[in-house]
Amino acid sequence: MSISADEVKKLREMTGAGIMDCKSALAETNGDLQKAVDQLRKKGIAKAEKKASRETRDGLIESYLHPGSKLGVLVEINCETDFVAKTDDFKRFTRDIAMQIAASNPLVVNKDELSPEIIEKELSIYKSQVMNQKKPEAIAEKIAQGKLEKFYQEVCLMEQSFVKDPNKTIKDLTKELISKVGENINIRRFVRFQLGE
């Protein structure tokens, strides 16, 4: 099956992937645009996971000041080279992450940064709530674990839904950028200031 240049161009605009990758994905999916998008996303996520162990020593510190100057954020996001740090995609990503932190007020970047005491306290509260509903203990444990996962989605930046596209998490957004720029990217730390807090 021959793939037209228009189809390749359309897929490239949709995904930001390279020309050869787009052509290959379209050939493998018999020209099905949606399947080609899915295939490129899967490959991109796999590539992103391979790059996760690479060191990130460059990047940017981005600031966000909410209108009215009563809320501000500083976030450090690292990449491997200053070349990537200077790209529009990376700059847009840092601005979006700073805005996300301002809007959603996470406690930590990743859930492994939460102290065991906080996790144990939350799990204990959830178990108590479920036990008060007279649920069997095995079911109570599963329900409590489910509530703990929701807690992670609220307080861990990487688990949160992106405010501009709730169908994606910040982790998904980061992996997409990694696959697009070809470098590891790491949201290292942030600080959120709110007047009076």
DRENRODREN-882734 format. One record per residue: residue in three letters; x, y, z of N, C-alpha, C in turn. Coordinates in steps of 0.1 Angstrom, whole numbers, padded with zeros to 4 digits, always signed. Layout:
<pts>
ALAXYZXYZXYZ ...
</pts>
This chain:
<pts>
MET+0008-0012+0000+0000+0000+0000+0009+0013+0000 SER+0006+0022-0009+0014+0034-0009+0008+0045+0000 ILE+0016+0052+0007+0012+0062+0016+0015+0076+0010 SER+0004+0084+0010+0006+0097+0003+0014+0107+0013 ALA+0020+0117+0007+0027+0127+0014+0017+0135+0023 ASP+0005+0137+0018-0005+0144+0026-0009+0137+0039 GLU-0010+0123+0038-0013+0115+0050-0001+0116+0060 VAL+0011+0115+0055+0023+0116+0064+0023+0130+0071 LYS+0020+0140+0063+0020+0154+0068+0009+0155+0079 LYS-0003+0150+0076-0013+0151+0086-0010+0144+0099 LEU-0004+0132+0098+0000+0124+0110+0011+0132+0117 ARG+0020+0137+0110+0031+0145+0116+0026+0157+0124 GLU+0016+0164+0118+0010+0176+0125+0003+0172+0137 MET-0004+0160+0137-0011+0155+0148-0002+0150+0160 THR+0010+0145+0156+0018+0138+0167+0031+0145+0169 GLY+0036+0153+0160+0049+0159+0161+0061+0149+0159 ALA+0057+0136+0154+0067+0126+0152+0075+0129+0139 GLY+0086+0122+0137+0094+0124+0125+0087+0119+0112 ILE+0092+0123+0101+0085+0119+0088+0086+0104+0086 MET+0098+0098+0088+0100+0084+0086+0091+0076+0096 ASP+0091+0081+0108+0083+0074+0119+0068+0074+0114 CYS+0063+0085+0109+0049+0087+0105+0046+0077+0093 LYS+0056+0077+0084+0054+0069+0072+0053+0054+0076 SER+0062+0050+0085+0063+0036+0089+0050+0033+0097 ALA+0046+0041+0105+0033+0038+0113+0021+0037+0104 LEU+0020+0046+0094+0009+0045+0085+0010+0032+0076 ALA+0022+0028+0072+0024+0016+0065+0020+0004+0073 GLU+0024+0004+0086+0021-0008+0095+0006-0009+0098 THR-0001+0002+0097-0016+0002+0101-0025+0004+0088 ASN-0019+0001+0077-0026+0001+0064-0033+0015+0062 GLY-0026+0026+0066-0031+0039+0063-0042+0044+0073 ASP-0045+0036+0083-0055+0040+0093-0048+0051+0103 LEU-0053+0063+0101-0047+0074+0108-0047+0073+0123 GLN-0059+0069+0128-0061+0068+0143-0052+0057+0149 LYS-0051+0045+0142-0043+0034+0147-0028+0039+0146 ALA-0024+0046+0136-0011+0051+0134-0007+0061+0146 VAL-0017+0069+0150-0015+0078+0161-0012+0070+0174 ASP-0021+0060+0176-0019+0051+0188-0006+0044+0188 GLN-0002+0039+0176+0011+0032+0175+0023+0041+0178 LEU+0022+0053+0173+0033+0063+0176+0033+0067+0191 ARG+0022+0068+0197+0021+0071+0211+0028+0060+0219 LYS+0025+0047+0216+0030+0036+0223+0045+0035+0221 LYS+0050+0038+0209+0065+0038+0207+0071+0049+0214 GLY+0065+0061+0215+0070+0072+0222+0071+0070+0237 ILE+0061+0063+0242+0061+0060+0257+0072+0050+0260 ALA+0074+0040+0251+0085+0031+0253+0099+0038+0252 LYS+0100+0047+0242+0113+0054+0241+0115+0063+0254 ALA+0104+0069+0259+0105+0078+0270+0110+0070+0282 GLU+0105+0058+0284+0108+0050+0296+0123+0045+0295 LYS+0128+0043+0283+0142+0040+0281+0151+0051+0285 LYS+0147+0064+0283+0155+0075+0286+0154+0080+0300 ALA+0145+0074+0308+0143+0078+0322+0155+0077+0331 SER+0165+0069+0328+0176+0067+0336+0187+0077+0333 ARG+0186+0084+0322+0196+0094+0317+0196+0106+0326 GLU+0208+0111+0329+0210+0123+0338+0205+0136+0332 THR+0199+0144+0340+0194+0157+0335+0200+0168+0344 ARG+0209+0175+0337+0217+0185+0344+0214+0199+0339 ASP+0206+0201+0329+0203+0214+0323+0188+0216+0326 GLY+0183+0227+0320+0168+0229+0321+0165+0244+0324 LEU+0154+0246+0331+0149+0259+0334+0143+0260+0347 ILE+0143+0272+0353+0135+0275+0364+0124+0285+0359 GLU+0112+0281+0360+0101+0289+0355+0093+0294+0367 SER+0088+0307+0365+0080+0313+0375+0066+0315+0369 TYR+0056+0315+0378+0042+0318+0374+0037+0327+0385 LEU+0031+0339+0381+0025+0348+0391+0010+0349+0386 HIS+0001+0345+0395-0013+0345+0392-0017+0360+0392 PRO-0027+0364+0382-0032+0377+0382-0037+0382+0396 GLY-0033+0393+0400-0036+0398+0414-0024+0397+0423 SER-0014+0390+0419-0002+0388+0427-0003+0383+0441 LYS-0013+0374+0442-0015+0368+0456-0011+0353+0456 LEU-0007+0348+0444-0003+0334+0443+0009+0333+0433 GLY+0019+0326+0437+0031+0325+0428+0037+0311+0429 VAL+0044+0307+0418+0050+0294+0418+0064+0295+0411 LEU+0074+0287+0417+0087+0286+0411+0088+0271+0409 VAL+0092+0266+0397+0094+0252+0394+0107+0250+0387 GLU+0115+0240+0390+0127+0236+0383+0124+0223+0375 ILE+0126+0224+0362+0124+0213+0353+0138+0211+0346 ASN+0143+0199+0347+0156+0195+0341+0154+0187+0328 CYS+0164+0189+0319+0166+0181+0307+0181+0178+0306 GLU+0184+0172+0295+0198+0168+0293+0207+0178+0288 THR+0202+0187+0279+0210+0197+0272+0204+0211+0272 ASP+0212+0221+0271+0207+0235+0270+0200+0237+0256 PHE+0203+0229+0246+0196+0229+0233+0181+0227+0235 VAL+0178+0216+0242+0164+0213+0245+0157+0223+0254 ALA+0165+0228+0264+0160+0238+0273+0155+0251+0266 LYS+0161+0254+0255+0158+0266+0247+0147+0264+0237 THR+0142+0252+0236+0131+0250+0226+0118+0255+0230 ASP+0110+0259+0221+0096+0264+0224+0088+0253+0232 ASP+0089+0241+0227+0082+0230+0234+0085+0229+0249 PHE+0098+0229+0252+0102+0228+0266+0098+0240+0274 LYS+0099+0252+0268+0095+0264+0275+0080+0264+0278 ARG+0072+0260+0268+0058+0259+0269+0054+0248+0280 PHE+0061+0237+0280+0059+0227+0291+0062+0233+0305 THR+0073+0240+0306+0076+0246+0320+0065+0256+0324 ARG+0060+0264+0315+0050+0273+0318+0037+0266+0322 ASP+0034+0255+0315+0022+0247+0318+0023+0241+0331 ILE+0035+0236+0335+0036+0229+0348+0036+0239+0359 ALA+0041+0251+0357+0040+0261+0367+0026+0265+0370 MET+0018+0266+0359+0004+0270+0360-0004+0258+0367 GLN+0000+0246+0363-0007+0234+0369-0005+0234+0385 ILE+0007+0237+0389+0010+0238+0403+0002+0249+0410 ALA+0001+0260+0404-0007+0271+0409-0021+0267+0410 ALA-0027+0260+0400-0041+0257+0400-0044+0245+0409 SER-0035+0235+0410-0039+0223+0417-0033+0220+0430 ASN-0023+0229+0434-0017+0228+0447-0012+0214+0452 PRO-0003+0208+0444+0002+0195+0448+0011+0196+0460 LEU+0013+0185+0468+0023+0185+0479+0037+0181+0475 VAL+0037+0172+0465+0050+0166+0461+0050+0164+0446 VAL+0062+0161+0440+0062+0158+0426+0058+0144+0423 ASN+0064+0134+0430+0061+0120+0428+0056+0114+0441 LYS+0048+0103+0441+0042+0097+0453+0053+0091+0462 ASP+0065+0088+0456+0075+0082+0465+0081+0093+0474 GLU+0078+0105+0472+0083+0116+0480+0074+0118+0492 LEU+0062+0112+0492+0053+0113+0504+0059+0104+0515 SER+0058+0110+0527+0064+0102+0539+0055+0090+0542 PRO+0061+0079+0546+0052+0067+0550+0042+0071+0561 GLU+0045+0080+0569+0035+0084+0580+0023+0090+0573 ILE+0024+0099+0563+0013+0105+0557+0004+0094+0550 ILE+0011+0085+0543+0004+0074+0536-0004+0066+0546 GLU+0003+0062+0557-0003+0053+0567-0015+0060+0573 LYS-0014+0073+0576-0024+0081+0582-0037+0081+0573 GLU-0034+0084+0560-0045+0085+0551-0052+0071+0549 LEU-0044+0061+0548-0050+0047+0547-0058+0044+0559 SER-0053+0047+0571-0060+0045+0583-0074+0052+0583 ILE-0074+0064+0579-0087+0072+0579-0096+0066+0569 TYR-0091+0062+0557-0100+0056+0547-0106+0042+0552 LYS-0098+0034+0559-0102+0022+0564-0113+0024+0575 SER-0111+0034+0583-0121+0037+0594-0134+0041+0587 GLN-0133+0049+0577-0146+0054+0570-0153+0042+0565 VAL-0146+0033+0558-0153+0021+0552-0158+0011+0563 MET-0150+0009+0573-0155+0000+0584-0167+0006+0591 ASN-0169+0019+0592-0181+0025+0597-0193+0022+0589 GLN-0191+0018+0576-0202+0015+0568-0205+0000+0568 LYS-0199-0007+0578-0201-0021+0581-0197-0030+0568 LYS-0187-0027+0562-0182-0035+0550-0173-0046+0556 PRO-0172-0058+0549-0163-0068+0553-0148-0063+0552 GLU-0139-0068+0560-0126-0062+0561-0118-0063+0547 ALA-0120-0074+0540-0113-0076+0527-0118-0066+0517 ILE-0131-0063+0517-0136-0053+0508-0132-0039+0513 ALA-0132-0037+0526-0128-0024+0532-0113-0021+0528 GLU-0105-0031+0528-0091-0029+0524-0090-0024+0509 LYS-0097-0030+0500-0097-0027+0486-0103-0012+0484 ILE-0113-0009+0491-0119+0004+0490-0110+0015+0495 ALA-0103+0012+0506-0093+0021+0512-0082+0023+0502 GLN-0077+0012+0496-0066+0014+0486-0070+0022+0474 GLY-0083+0021+0470-0088+0029+0459-0088+0044+0463 LYS-0093+0046+0475-0093+0060+0480-0079+0066+0481 LEU-0069+0057+0485-0055+0062+0486-0050+0066+0472 GLU-0054+0058+0461-0050+0062+0448-0056+0075+0444 LYS-0068+0078+0448-0074+0091+0445-0067+0102+0452 PHE-0062+0099+0465-0054+0109+0472-0041+0112+0465 TYR-0035+0102+0459-0022+0104+0451-0025+0113+0440 GLN-0037+0111+0433-0040+0119+0422-0043+0134+0425 GLU-0046+0136+0438-0048+0150+0443-0035+0157+0447 VAL-0026+0150+0454-0015+0156+0460-0001+0154+0453 CYS-0001+0145+0443+0012+0142+0436+0011+0148+0422 LEU+0020+0157+0419+0019+0164+0407+0019+0155+0395 MET+0028+0145+0394+0028+0136+0383+0016+0127+0381 GLU+0008+0126+0391-0005+0118+0390-0017+0126+0387 GLN-0015+0139+0388-0027+0148+0386-0031+0149+0371 SER-0044+0151+0369-0049+0154+0355-0044+0168+0351 PHE-0040+0169+0339-0035+0182+0334-0047+0192+0333 VAL-0046+0204+0338-0057+0213+0338-0062+0217+0324 LYS-0053+0217+0315-0057+0221+0301-0062+0209+0293 ASP-0060+0197+0298-0065+0185+0291-0067+0174+0301 PRO-0078+0173+0308-0080+0163+0319-0079+0148+0315 ASN-0078+0146+0302-0076+0132+0297-0062+0127+0299 LYS-0053+0137+0302-0039+0133+0303-0034+0137+0317 THR-0025+0128+0323-0019+0132+0335-0006+0140+0332 ILE+0000+0145+0342+0013+0152+0341+0023+0142+0337 LYS+0022+0130+0342+0032+0119+0338+0031+0117+0323 ASP+0018+0116+0317+0016+0114+0303+0022+0126+0295 LEU+0020+0138+0300+0024+0150+0293+0040+0150+0292 THR+0046+0146+0303+0061+0145+0304+0066+0135+0294 LYS+0060+0123+0294+0065+0113+0285+0063+0117+0270 GLU+0052+0124+0267+0050+0129+0253+0061+0138+0249 LEU+0065+0147+0258+0076+0157+0255+0089+0149+0254 ILE+0092+0140+0263+0104+0132+0262+0105+0125+0248 SER+0094+0119+0244+0095+0112+0231+0096+0122+0219 LYS+0091+0134+0221+0092+0144+0211+0106+0150+0210 VAL+0112+0154+0221+0125+0161+0221+0137+0151+0221 GLY+0134+0138+0225+0145+0128+0225+0154+0129+0237 GLU+0150+0135+0247+0159+0136+0259+0150+0133+0272 ASN+0157+0129+0282+0150+0127+0295+0146+0141+0301 ILE+0135+0141+0307+0130+0154+0313+0125+0150+0327 ASN+0129+0159+0337+0126+0156+0351+0121+0168+0358 ILE+0109+0168+0363+0104+0179+0371+0110+0177+0385 ARG+0119+0185+0388+0128+0183+0400+0121+0187+0413 ARG+0117+0200+0413+0111+0205+0426+0103+0218+0423 PHE+0095+0221+0432+0087+0233+0431+0084+0239+0444 VAL+0080+0252+0444+0076+0259+0456+0064+0267+0452 ARG+0053+0267+0460+0041+0275+0457+0039+0284+0469 PHE+0037+0297+0465+0035+0307+0475+0021+0313+0474 GLN+0014+0314+0485+0001+0320+0485+0001+0330+0496 LEU-0004+0342+0493-0004+0353+0503-0012+0348+0515 GLY-0006+0350+0527-0013+0347+0539-0011+0333+0544 GLU-0005+0324+0536-0003+0310+0541+0010+0309+0548 
</pts>
